[in-house]
């Protein structure tokens, strides 16, 4: 049953959409905005680009309260466009954001030309996730995120009668046996799959690169045509697991039509037991009548590596501060103050952990992560059981290979055809310099 807060969230979303349509810029690329409102002083105005849809509402509320308490006007904007393309439009019109939330690869490609050196900031000593280029710190880590298989332990126990221990499901054989037991016990379809291109290609497929001993060398082999994806053991191991998810998918007959919120509601409420995703999914799951005991576990695999004991993740989303002449020294200082507020002020820390439900990237923040998915990620991060993100995928990777992956999900191509599509993509791609 959908919680009342879900209804309210949908109503708010509809109201916001009306405002957004009325307030779009002429380029149509800014999908939302919020002004911090009147402040207690005549401070600077800083603008923030948010590229993390799940926390837009939280950022808007923060902008208003922070602006009033600090005497700084804070304006938050959201865009669903590719970050690099969206920022290029802003740079071309000499309207950069004061603070931009970007992916790691965007820091590497944009920061030397567009970002302030933050090496002297106090928070640098309290994180291992900041991004440095040529000895200068440019990227402020917004959070730690990781991905794997999200499980509903209550749903599993309801069928098996036993507490679920995710460590007991390491191999694909383990996973298939549990799926079979769940179906025999009355769970018609134990899994759900998000059909979105970013989930399929930027998250699941990306693990094939990230699990390699040398991701750069592997991708270079794909680019040069000396490596073929369909021959790779890790690709086949991951796809074997994906096939198990696909075969037990509640929406198997119409997998490409499955809506994300429907899938996550079914997982939250125990109709499903498993779904590939990350701790960011809690922002959707918590809108429903969710089960108390949920978490994230590594992707079960029969391969020979230890990837089935680790999540994939690390620093996710980064802020950088604009260094152009369009941003005044006063605005730069106000932006630095805002970043420090999130790391060292109790209200800023609470905003990150409690309001946004993010796993902080800073060792001095000791607030307990309240949501179960974030708590799982923190457990793996604390014990060093994270495989690092590969941050250098081309901007069109998830859209082009996401489309190819969707064809596989819809049974319009087989594994060999999907592997060939990946080979063709990389042979034509321009590799990122880093």
C-alpha positions as CSV (number, residue, x, y, z in Angstrom):
1,X,0.0,0.0,0.0
2,X,1.4,3.4,-0.9
3,X,2.1,5.6,2.1
4,X,0.4,8.9,2.4
5,X,3.8,10.6,2.1
6,X,4.1,9.0,-1.4
7,X,0.8,10.6,-2.4
8,X,2.0,14.0,-1.1
9,X,5.3,13.6,-2.9
10,X,3.5,12.9,-6.1
11,X,1.3,15.9,-5.6
12,X,4.4,18.1,-4.9
13,X,6.1,16.7,-8.0
14,X,3.1,17.7,-10.1
15,X,3.1,21.2,-8.7
16,X,6.8,21.5,-9.2
17,X,6.5,20.3,-12.8
18,X,4.0,23.0,-13.5
19,X,6.4,25.6,-12.1
20,X,9.3,24.1,-14.1
21,X,7.5,24.2,-17.4
22,X,6.7,27.9,-16.7
23,X,10.3,28.7,-15.7
24,X,12.5,26.8,-18.2
25,X,15.3,28.7,-19.8
26,X,15.3,29.2,-23.5
27,X,17.6,26.3,-24.0
28,X,15.2,24.0,-22.2
29,X,18.1,22.2,-20.4
30,X,17.4,23.3,-16.8
31,X,14.6,21.2,-15.5
32,X,14.1,22.7,-12.1
33,X,15.1,25.5,-9.9
34,X,14.7,26.8,-6.4
35,X,15.6,30.2,-5.0
36,X,16.8,30.4,-1.4
37,X,14.4,33.2,-0.9
38,X,14.9,36.3,1.2
39,X,17.9,36.2,3.5
40,X,18.9,37.9,6.7
41,X,21.6,39.9,5.0
42,X,22.8,41.2,1.7
43,X,25.2,38.3,1.0
44,X,26.3,36.8,-2.2
45,X,24.1,34.7,-4.4
46,X,25.4,31.2,-5.2
47,X,23.9,28.8,-7.7
48,X,24.2,25.1,-7.4
49,X,23.7,22.5,-10.2
50,X,22.3,19.3,-8.9
51,X,22.6,16.2,-11.0
52,X,21.2,13.8,-8.5
53,X,17.4,13.8,-9.0
54,X,16.7,11.9,-5.7
55,X,17.8,14.8,-3.5
56,X,16.4,17.8,-5.4
57,X,13.6,18.5,-3.0
58,X,16.0,18.2,0.0
59,X,18.4,20.6,-1.6
60,X,15.6,23.1,-2.3
61,X,14.5,23.0,1.3
62,X,18.1,23.4,2.5
63,X,18.7,26.3,0.2
64,X,15.9,28.2,1.9
65,X,16.9,27.5,5.4
66,X,20.6,27.9,4.8
67,X,20.1,31.2,3.0
68,X,18.1,32.6,5.8
69,X,20.5,31.6,8.5
70,X,23.7,32.5,6.7
71,X,22.6,35.6,4.8
72,X,23.5,34.0,1.4
73,X,21.1,33.6,-1.5
74,X,21.2,29.9,-2.6
75,X,19.6,28.8,-5.9
76,X,19.4,25.2,-6.8
77,X,18.9,23.9,-10.3
78,X,18.4,20.3,-11.6
79,X,19.1,19.1,-15.1
80,X,18.6,15.7,-16.6
81,X,20.8,16.5,-19.5
82,X,24.3,15.0,-19.9
83,X,26.3,17.0,-17.5
84,X,29.1,17.9,-19.8
85,X,26.7,19.1,-22.5
86,X,24.6,21.1,-20.1
87,X,27.6,22.8,-18.6
88,X,29.0,23.6,-22.0
89,X,25.8,25.5,-22.7
90,X,26.2,27.4,-19.5
91,X,29.9,28.2,-20.2
92,X,29.1,29.3,-23.7
93,X,26.6,31.8,-22.4
94,X,28.9,33.0,-19.6
95,X,26.5,31.7,-17.0
96,X,28.4,29.1,-15.0
97,X,27.0,27.7,-11.8
98,X,28.9,28.7,-8.7
99,X,28.9,25.1,-7.6
100,X,28.4,22.2,-10.0
101,X,27.5,18.6,-9.0
102,X,29.2,16.3,-11.6
103,X,30.4,12.8,-12.0
104,X,34.0,12.0,-11.4
105,X,34.8,11.8,-15.1
106,X,33.5,15.4,-15.5
107,X,36.0,16.6,-12.8
108,X,38.8,15.1,-14.8
109,X,37.7,16.6,-18.1
110,X,36.6,20.1,-16.8
111,X,38.3,21.0,-13.6
112,X,41.7,22.2,-14.9
113,X,40.0,24.8,-17.0
114,X,36.9,25.6,-14.9
115,X,37.4,24.8,-11.2
116,X,38.9,26.4,-8.2
117,X,41.9,24.7,-6.5
118,X,40.6,23.4,-3.1
119,X,43.8,21.9,-1.8
120,X,43.9,24.3,1.1
121,X,40.5,23.4,2.5
122,X,40.3,21.7,5.9
123,X,38.1,18.9,4.7
124,X,40.8,17.5,2.4
125,X,42.4,15.8,5.3
126,X,39.2,14.1,6.3
127,X,38.4,12.2,3.1
128,X,40.1,9.7,0.8
129,X,37.6,10.3,-2.0
130,X,38.5,13.8,-3.1
131,X,39.7,14.1,-6.7
132,X,43.1,15.6,-7.4
133,X,44.7,16.5,-10.7
134,X,48.4,17.3,-11.0
135,X,48.6,17.7,-7.2
136,X,45.6,20.0,-6.9
137,X,42.3,19.1,-5.3
138,X,39.3,20.0,-7.4
139,X,36.5,17.6,-6.6
140,X,34.6,17.6,-3.3
141,X,33.0,14.1,-2.8
142,X,29.3,14.5,-2.1
143,X,28.8,11.0,-0.9
144,X,29.9,7.3,-1.1
145,X,27.6,5.1,-3.1
146,X,27.8,1.4,-4.1
147,X,25.8,-1.1,-6.0
148,X,25.0,-4.8,-5.9
149,X,21.9,-6.9,-5.4
150,X,19.3,-5.3,-3.1
151,X,17.5,-7.9,-1.0
152,X,14.4,-7.9,1.1
153,X,15.3,-10.2,4.0
154,X,11.8,-10.1,5.5
155,X,10.3,-11.4,2.2
156,X,12.9,-14.2,2.1
157,X,12.3,-15.2,5.7
158,X,8.5,-15.3,5.1
159,X,9.1,-18.1,2.6
160,X,12.1,-20.0,4.0
161,X,11.3,-19.5,7.7
162,X,15.0,-18.6,8.4
163,X,16.8,-15.3,8.8
164,X,18.5,-14.4,5.6
165,X,22.3,-14.2,5.7
166,X,23.5,-12.5,2.5
167,X,27.0,-13.9,3.0
168,X,25.5,-17.4,2.4
169,X,24.7,-16.5,-1.2
170,X,28.1,-15.9,-2.9
171,X,27.9,-18.1,-6.0
172,X,25.4,-18.2,-8.8
173,X,24.6,-21.8,-7.7
174,X,23.7,-20.5,-4.3
175,X,21.6,-17.8,-5.8
176,X,19.7,-20.1,-8.2
177,X,18.9,-22.5,-5.3
178,X,17.5,-19.8,-3.2
179,X,15.4,-18.5,-6.2
180,X,14.1,-22.0,-6.7
181,X,13.2,-22.3,-3.0
182,X,11.4,-19.0,-3.0
183,X,9.3,-20.0,-6.1
184,X,8.6,-23.4,-4.6
185,X,7.4,-21.6,-1.4
186,X,4.9,-19.4,-3.3
187,X,6.9,-16.3,-4.5
188,X,5.8,-16.3,-8.1
189,X,8.7,-14.2,-9.4
190,X,11.5,-13.4,-6.9
191,X,13.3,-10.7,-8.9
192,X,12.8,-7.4,-10.6
193,X,15.0,-5.6,-13.2
194,X,15.2,-1.9,-13.8
195,X,15.1,-1.4,-17.5
196,X,16.6,2.1,-17.5
197,X,19.7,2.5,-19.7
198,X,21.7,4.0,-16.9
199,X,21.0,1.1,-14.6
200,X,21.8,-1.5,-17.2
201,X,24.9,0.0,-18.8
202,X,26.3,2.5,-16.4
203,X,25.9,0.2,-13.4
204,X,25.5,-3.5,-14.2
205,X,27.6,-3.6,-17.4
206,X,30.2,-1.2,-15.9
207,X,31.0,-3.9,-13.3
208,X,32.5,-6.0,-16.1
209,X,35.1,-3.4,-16.6
210,X,35.5,-2.6,-12.9
211,X,36.1,-6.2,-11.9
212,X,39.0,-6.5,-14.3
213,X,42.5,-6.6,-12.9
214,X,43.4,-3.6,-15.1
215,X,40.2,-1.9,-16.4
216,X,42.2,0.6,-18.6
217,X,44.0,-2.3,-20.4
218,X,40.8,-4.2,-20.8
219,X,39.0,-1.3,-22.4
220,X,42.0,-0.5,-24.6
221,X,41.9,-4.1,-25.8
222,X,38.2,-3.6,-26.7
223,X,39.1,-0.4,-28.5
224,X,41.9,-2.0,-30.4
225,X,39.9,-5.0,-31.3
226,X,42.3,-7.4,-29.6
227,X,39.8,-8.2,-26.9
228,X,36.2,-9.4,-27.5
229,X,33.6,-9.0,-24.8
230,X,31.8,-12.3,-25.5
231,X,35.1,-14.2,-24.8
232,X,35.7,-12.5,-21.4
233,X,35.2,-14.7,-18.3
234,X,33.9,-11.8,-16.2
235,X,31.4,-10.7,-18.8
236,X,30.1,-14.2,-19.0
237,X,30.0,-14.6,-15.3
238,X,28.0,-11.4,-14.8
239,X,25.7,-12.2,-17.7
240,X,25.0,-15.7,-16.2
241,X,23.8,-13.9,-13.1
242,X,21.8,-11.4,-15.2
243,X,20.2,-14.3,-16.9
244,X,19.1,-15.7,-13.5
245,X,17.6,-12.3,-12.7
246,X,15.9,-12.1,-16.1
247,X,14.4,-15.6,-15.9
248,X,12.9,-14.9,-12.5
249,X,11.8,-11.3,-13.3
250,X,8.2,-10.5,-12.4
251,X,7.9,-8.5,-15.6
252,X,9.7,-11.1,-17.8
253,X,7.0,-10.9,-20.5
254,X,7.2,-7.1,-20.8
255,X,10.6,-6.3,-19.2
256,X,11.1,-3.1,-21.2
257,X,7.7,-1.7,-20.1
258,X,8.4,-2.2,-16.4
259,X,8.3,1.1,-14.5
260,X,11.0,1.7,-12.0
261,X,8.7,2.8,-9.2
262,X,6.5,-0.3,-9.6
263,X,9.5,-2.6,-9.4
264,X,10.8,-0.8,-6.4
265,X,7.4,-0.9,-4.7
266,X,7.2,-4.6,-5.2
267,X,10.6,-5.0,-3.7
268,X,9.9,-2.7,-0.8
269,X,6.7,-4.4,0.1
270,X,8.0,-8.0,-0.2
271,X,6.4,-9.2,-3.4
272,X,10.0,-9.5,-4.8
273,X,13.1,-10.6,-3.0
274,X,15.9,-9.2,-5.2
275,X,16.8,-6.4,-7.5
276,X,20.1,-5.1,-8.8
277,X,20.6,-1.5,-7.7
278,X,22.4,0.8,-5.3
279,X,21.9,2.7,-2.1
280,X,20.4,5.6,-4.0
281,X,17.3,3.4,-4.6
282,X,16.3,4.0,-0.9
283,X,14.9,7.4,-2.0
284,X,12.3,5.5,-4.0
285,X,11.9,2.5,-1.8
286,X,11.2,4.6,1.3
287,X,8.1,6.1,-0.3
288,X,6.3,2.8,0.1
289,X,5.3,0.5,2.9
290,X,8.8,-1.0,3.0
291,X,10.0,-4.0,4.9
292,X,12.2,-3.3,7.9
293,X,15.1,-5.6,6.9
294,X,16.7,-4.8,3.6
295,X,20.2,-4.4,2.4
296,X,22.7,-4.7,-0.5
297,X,24.9,-7.7,-1.1
298,X,27.5,-8.4,-3.8
299,X,26.4,-9.8,-7.2
300,X,26.6,-13.6,-6.8
301,X,28.9,-15.2,-9.3
302,X,30.5,-18.5,-10.1
303,X,33.7,-16.8,-11.3
304,X,37.2,-17.3,-9.9
305,X,37.6,-13.7,-8.5
306,X,36.6,-12.4,-5.1
307,X,34.1,-9.9,-6.7
308,X,31.3,-11.9,-5.1
309,X,32.4,-10.7,-1.7
310,X,32.5,-6.9,-2.6
311,X,30.2,-4.2,-3.7
312,X,31.3,-1.8,-6.4
313,X,31.5,1.9,-5.4
314,X,33.3,4.8,-3.9
315,X,33.0,8.5,-4.1
316,X,29.9,9.3,-6.1
317,X,29.0,12.8,-7.4
318,X,31.4,15.7,-6.8
319,X,31.1,19.4,-6.3
320,X,33.5,21.8,-7.9
321,X,33.5,25.6,-7.6
322,X,33.7,27.7,-10.8
323,X,37.0,29.6,-11.3
324,X,35.9,31.9,-14.1
325,X,35.7,35.7,-14.0
326,X,31.9,35.3,-13.9
327,X,32.2,34.1,-10.3
328,X,33.3,36.7,-7.8
329,X,35.7,36.2,-4.9
330,X,32.8,36.7,-2.6
331,X,30.8,33.9,-4.3
332,X,33.8,31.6,-4.3
333,X,34.2,32.1,-0.5
334,X,30.4,31.6,0.0
335,X,30.7,28.3,-2.0
336,X,33.7,27.2,0.1
337,X,31.7,28.0,3.3
338,X,28.8,25.9,2.1
339,X,31.1,22.9,1.5
340,X,32.6,23.3,4.9
341,X,29.2,23.6,6.5
342,X,28.3,20.1,5.1
343,X,31.4,18.6,6.6
344,X,31.8,20.3,9.9
345,X,28.5,21.9,11.0
346,X,26.1,19.5,12.8
347,X,23.2,20.8,10.7
348,X,25.2,20.3,7.5
349,X,26.1,16.8,8.5
350,X,22.5,16.0,9.4
351,X,21.5,17.4,6.0
352,X,23.7,14.9,4.2
353,X,23.1,11.9,6.4
354,X,19.5,12.3,7.6
355,X,17.8,14.5,5.1
356,X,19.5,13.2,1.9
357,X,20.1,9.7,3.2
358,X,23.6,9.8,1.8
359,X,26.7,7.9,3.1
360,X,29.2,10.6,3.9
361,X,32.7,10.5,2.4
362,X,34.3,12.2,5.4
363,X,35.8,10.3,8.3
364,X,34.9,13.0,10.9
365,X,31.1,12.5,10.2
366,X,30.1,9.9,12.7
367,X,26.3,10.1,12.4
368,X,24.7,6.7,11.9
369,X,23.4,6.0,8.4
370,X,19.8,5.4,9.1
371,X,18.6,3.7,5.9
372,X,19.4,0.0,5.5
373,X,20.9,0.3,2.0
374,X,23.3,3.0,3.1
375,X,24.1,1.1,6.2
376,X,25.1,-1.9,4.0
377,X,27.3,0.3,1.9
378,X,29.0,1.8,5.0
379,X,29.7,-1.7,6.3
380,X,31.5,-2.8,3.1
381,X,33.3,0.5,2.9
382,X,34.5,0.4,6.5
383,X,36.0,-3.1,5.9
384,X,37.6,-2.1,2.6
385,X,35.3,-4.3,0.5
386,X,34.5,-2.0,-2.3
387,X,35.7,-2.4,-5.9
388,X,36.4,1.1,-7.2
389,X,34.2,2.8,-9.7
390,X,35.6,3.2,-13.2
391,X,35.3,6.9,-13.8
392,X,36.3,7.3,-17.4
393,X,33.4,5.9,-19.5
394,X,32.4,8.1,-22.5
395,X,29.3,10.2,-22.1
396,X,27.3,8.2,-24.6
397,X,28.3,4.8,-23.1
398,X,25.1,4.3,-21.0
399,X,22.8,5.6,-23.7
400,X,24.2,3.5,-26.6
401,X,25.1,0.4,-24.7
402,X,22.0,0.8,-22.5
403,X,19.9,0.5,-25.6
404,X,21.8,-2.6,-26.7
405,X,21.4,-4.0,-23.2
406,X,17.6,-3.3,-23.4
407,X,17.5,-5.4,-26.6
408,X,19.1,-8.3,-24.7
409,X,16.6,-7.8,-21.8
410,X,13.8,-7.9,-24.3
411,X,15.2,-11.1,-25.9
412,X,15.7,-9.3,-29.2
413,X,19.3,-10.3,-29.3
414,X,21.4,-13.0,-27.7
415,X,24.6,-12.8,-25.6
416,X,26.8,-13.1,-28.7
417,X,25.0,-10.2,-30.4
418,X,25.2,-8.1,-27.2
419,X,28.9,-8.8,-26.9
420,X,29.4,-7.8,-30.6
421,X,27.5,-4.5,-30.0
422,X,29.8,-3.7,-27.1
423,X,32.9,-4.5,-29.2
424,X,31.6,-2.2,-32.0
425,X,30.9,0.6,-29.5
426,X,34.4,0.5,-28.0
427,X,36.1,0.2,-31.4
428,X,34.5,3.5,-32.5
429,X,34.8,5.2,-29.1
430,X,37.3,7.9,-28.2
431,X,39.1,6.8,-25.0
432,X,39.3,9.3,-22.2
433,X,42.7,10.7,-21.3
434,X,43.5,10.4,-17.6
